[in-house]
Amino acid sequence: MFALSQETGEDMWEVEALYDLVFAPGREALSSYRLREDVPPVADFCLLARDRDRILAGAIRVWPVRVGASNALLLGPIAVHPTRQGEGLGRLLIEDVLLRARSAGWSRAMLVGDLPYYGRFGFEPLPGIEMPGPTNPERILGRALVAGAWEGLTGTVTRAA
């Protein structure tokens, strides 16, 4: 049993430690981090999953971005503690964020990741969408939260103003 809660400032170091544990050193050198610099995350969608002992088991952060002239959400990083992987926490975090985002009026979400994993959540390749380099274009995935939200949309992903 896991409880979801919104990340607060008090959680930052614990969440950063989880990201450091799960991802390779130098994770902040990835191009997706350039889109997050000096832009606050969408706090309502930055969630933590804690077990019944209040131990952090997973976390997701979400950032606003622009795709051409349109708004989108950039999911990630998403991390589940190695001892809790395979328990459905990634699914719980992703699906809850997408539900919250749609309820809040967002129409599209995207991430950089592996299609075999994220395809299970409705994410599909986004041809015509470019991330800052270097990013493998096959790993740029999106999910429409409103029917047709990605149709005909092309352009470069940039930081939100």
Protein Blocks (a to p, Z undefined) as FASTA:
>chain_A
ZZdddddfklmmmmmmmmmmmpcghklmpmklmmmgopacdfklmccdddfkopafbdcd
dddddehjbccddeddddddfklgonlmmmmmmmmmmmmmmmnopabdcddddfklmmmn
opacdehiacdddddfklpccddfbghklgopacdddddZZ
